Amino acid sequence: MHTRYYIDNLYTPDELLALVLLDGGKSYGKQSVGFYRDREEFFKDVVYFNGRGNLYINLQRLHPDLFGRAADRVKPYSATRFTNDEVIWRPRLCVDIDPVRLSGINSTDTELESAIELGSKVYDYLIVECDVNVVAVHSGNGVQLVFPIDEPTDSPLVSQFLKHLDNKFSTSHAKIDTSLSDAARIVRLPGTLNCKGDDIPERPRRLSHILEMRSAAQPC
């Protein structure tokens, strides 16, 4: 349900979707990639690969000819994904907020809460000051705030805006990832398990999902 909601609300029906599996083990290797026109095939493969590694999706609009690399299927051990030159437009922007911690491990509940707290403040800012419709995602370890934009691939405004948010909101406990300005970056797919680190009691693996977030300026 979370995956369908995300796709239906942020991607147009004619868009090519890239399903990227990272750290898929012996069967699928470090990276496996598929390109989808058929949404039902996409959702079916999301269910199949969920929990077998980390699942991501393209954030920006891709060149439709990429479909020929792996048509409505995931290609194991993919040497390439897609490049900035193969992104044709920026219809979305993602503000990725993660707690400060060592790399390669899941967040603790306390660390996660710091990211959610910061995400709530940024969410309010986007709703009130920027007047955009935001889809908030619990990534499993942090928060991603995704909303529509309409910018060319090489637009400098994306990087400038993320740096502005970073300077305004990032703290010593949670930070905004400014590298999402790269057009070819992928983002966590909601409705799938975040398998970044081992599943241990104090740092558990969590399901990414749509996060209900209400702006302080919005009436109850």
C-alpha positions as CSV (number, residue, x, y, z in Angstrom):
1,M,0.0,0.0,0.0
2,H,2.8,2.4,0.9
3,T,4.7,1.7,-2.3
4,R,1.6,2.2,-4.5
5,Y,0.7,5.4,-2.7
6,Y,4.2,6.8,-3.2
7,I,4.3,5.9,-6.9
8,D,0.7,7.1,-7.7
9,N,1.2,10.4,-6.0
10,L,4.7,11.3,-7.3
11,Y,5.2,9.7,-10.6
12,T,3.2,10.2,-13.8
13,P,1.7,7.0,-15.5
14,D,4.1,7.4,-18.5
15,E,7.3,7.6,-16.5
16,L,9.9,4.9,-16.6
17,L,10.6,3.5,-13.2
18,A,13.9,2.1,-12.1
19,L,14.0,-0.6,-9.4
20,V,17.4,-0.8,-7.8
21,L,18.4,-3.6,-5.5
22,L,21.7,-3.0,-3.5
23,D,23.5,-5.7,-1.5
24,G,21.4,-8.5,-2.9
25,G,23.7,-11.3,-1.7
26,K,25.1,-14.1,-3.9
27,S,22.1,-14.3,-6.1
28,Y,22.0,-10.6,-7.1
29,G,25.3,-9.1,-6.1
30,K,26.2,-5.6,-5.1
31,Q,23.7,-4.1,-7.5
32,S,20.8,-5.3,-9.6
33,V,18.7,-2.9,-11.7
34,G,15.5,-3.1,-13.7
35,F,13.5,-0.6,-15.7
36,Y,9.7,-0.7,-15.8
37,R,6.9,0.5,-18.0
38,D,4.4,-2.1,-16.6
39,R,3.5,-0.9,-13.1
40,E,2.0,-4.2,-12.0
41,E,5.3,-6.0,-12.9
42,F,7.1,-3.3,-10.9
43,F,4.9,-3.9,-7.8
44,K,5.2,-7.7,-8.2
45,D,9.0,-7.5,-8.2
46,V,9.0,-5.1,-5.3
47,V,7.2,-7.7,-3.2
48,Y,9.6,-10.5,-4.4
49,F,12.8,-8.6,-3.7
50,N,11.7,-6.9,-0.4
51,G,14.0,-8.0,2.3
52,R,16.5,-9.6,0.0
53,G,18.6,-6.3,0.0
54,N,17.9,-2.6,-0.1
55,L,15.3,-1.4,-2.6
56,Y,15.6,2.1,-4.2
57,I,13.9,4.0,-7.0
58,N,14.9,6.8,-9.3
59,L,14.0,10.2,-8.1
60,Q,14.1,12.0,-11.4
61,R,12.6,11.4,-14.8
62,L,14.7,9.0,-16.9
63,H,15.3,8.7,-20.6
64,P,12.7,6.2,-21.9
65,D,15.2,4.3,-23.9
66,L,16.8,2.9,-20.7
67,F,13.9,0.4,-20.8
68,G,16.0,-1.6,-23.3
69,R,18.6,-2.4,-20.6
70,A,16.3,-4.5,-18.5
71,A,12.7,-4.4,-19.7
72,D,10.2,-5.0,-16.9
73,R,12.7,-7.2,-15.1
74,V,15.6,-6.9,-12.6
75,K,19.0,-7.7,-14.2
76,P,21.3,-9.3,-11.6
77,Y,24.9,-8.1,-11.2
78,S,24.2,-4.8,-13.1
79,A,27.5,-3.0,-13.9
80,T,25.6,0.3,-14.5
81,R,22.5,2.0,-13.3
82,F,22.0,5.4,-15.0
83,T,23.9,8.6,-15.2
84,N,23.1,12.3,-14.9
85,D,23.2,12.4,-18.7
86,E,20.4,9.8,-18.8
87,V,18.1,11.9,-16.6
88,I,16.0,14.2,-18.8
89,W,14.1,16.3,-16.2
90,R,13.7,17.0,-12.4
91,P,10.1,16.7,-11.5
92,R,10.8,16.0,-7.8
93,L,13.1,17.1,-5.0
94,C,13.9,15.0,-1.9
95,V,15.1,16.4,1.4
96,D,16.9,13.4,3.1
97,I,17.3,13.8,6.8
98,D,19.5,11.3,8.7
99,P,20.7,11.1,12.3
100,V,24.4,11.5,12.9
101,R,26.0,8.1,13.4
102,L,28.6,5.8,12.0
103,S,28.1,4.6,8.5
104,G,26.7,1.1,7.6
105,I,24.6,0.8,10.8
106,N,20.9,1.3,11.6
107,S,19.8,4.1,13.9
108,T,18.8,3.7,17.5
109,D,15.3,4.8,18.5
110,T,16.8,7.9,20.1
111,E,18.8,8.8,16.9
112,L,15.7,8.1,14.7
113,E,13.7,10.4,16.9
114,S,16.2,13.2,16.3
115,A,15.7,12.9,12.6
116,I,11.9,12.8,12.9
117,E,12.0,15.9,15.0
118,L,14.1,17.8,12.5
119,G,12.0,16.4,9.7
120,S,8.9,17.9,11.3
121,K,10.5,21.3,11.4
122,V,11.5,21.1,7.7
123,Y,8.1,19.8,6.8
124,D,6.5,22.9,8.4
125,Y,8.8,25.1,6.6
126,L,8.1,23.5,3.2
127,I,4.3,23.6,3.7
128,V,4.2,27.2,5.0
129,E,7.0,29.1,3.3
130,C,7.3,27.1,0.1
131,D,3.6,26.2,-0.4
132,V,4.3,22.6,-1.7
133,N,2.6,19.3,-1.2
134,V,5.0,17.0,0.6
135,V,5.1,13.3,0.9
136,A,6.9,12.4,4.1
137,V,8.7,9.0,4.2
138,H,10.1,7.2,7.2
139,S,13.2,5.6,5.5
140,G,13.8,3.1,8.3
141,N,16.6,5.2,9.8
142,G,15.6,8.8,9.1
143,V,13.1,10.9,7.1
144,Q,12.7,11.8,3.4
145,L,10.5,14.7,2.4
146,V,9.6,14.5,-1.3
147,F,7.7,17.1,-3.3
148,P,7.1,18.2,-6.9
149,I,9.4,20.7,-8.7
150,D,9.8,21.5,-12.4
151,E,13.5,22.0,-13.1
152,P,15.9,21.0,-15.9
153,T,18.5,18.4,-15.0
154,D,21.3,20.9,-14.7
155,S,19.4,23.4,-12.6
156,P,21.6,25.0,-9.9
157,L,18.5,25.8,-7.8
158,V,18.3,22.2,-6.4
159,S,21.8,22.3,-4.9
160,Q,21.3,25.9,-3.6
161,F,18.0,25.0,-1.9
162,L,19.3,21.9,-0.2
163,K,22.3,23.9,1.1
164,H,19.9,26.5,2.3
165,L,17.9,23.9,4.3
166,D,21.1,22.4,5.6
167,N,22.4,25.7,6.9
168,K,19.0,26.6,8.4
169,F,18.0,23.3,10.0
170,S,20.8,20.7,10.4
171,T,22.0,20.1,14.0
172,S,24.8,18.1,15.7
173,H,22.3,15.2,16.0
174,A,20.6,15.1,12.5
175,K,21.6,16.5,9.2
176,I,20.2,17.2,5.7
177,D,22.0,15.3,2.9
178,T,23.0,17.9,0.3
179,S,24.3,15.2,-2.1
180,L,20.7,14.6,-3.2
181,S,21.3,17.4,-5.6
182,D,22.9,14.9,-7.9
183,A,20.2,14.1,-10.6
184,A,21.1,10.4,-10.8
185,R,20.7,9.8,-7.1
186,I,18.2,7.1,-6.0
187,V,16.0,7.1,-2.9
188,R,14.6,4.5,-0.6
189,L,11.4,2.9,-1.8
190,P,8.6,3.1,0.9
191,G,7.0,-0.2,1.9
192,T,10.3,-2.0,1.8
193,L,12.7,-3.2,4.6
194,N,15.7,-1.0,5.3
195,C,18.6,-3.6,5.4
196,K,21.5,-1.2,5.7
197,G,22.9,-2.8,8.9
198,D,22.6,-6.0,10.8
199,D,19.4,-6.4,12.7
200,I,20.4,-6.1,16.4
201,P,18.1,-5.1,19.3
202,E,19.5,-1.6,19.8
203,R,19.8,-0.9,16.1
204,P,16.9,-2.8,14.4
205,R,16.0,-3.1,10.8
206,R,12.8,-1.2,10.1
207,L,10.2,-1.0,7.4
208,S,10.2,2.2,5.4
209,H,6.8,3.7,5.1
210,I,4.7,6.8,4.4
211,L,4.9,9.0,7.5
212,E,1.9,10.9,8.6
213,M,3.1,14.4,9.4
214,R,0.9,17.4,10.1
215,S,2.1,21.0,9.8
216,A,1.6,23.1,12.9
217,A,0.0,25.6,10.5
218,Q,-2.6,23.0,9.3
219,P,-5.9,22.7,11.2
220,C,-6.7,19.4,12.8
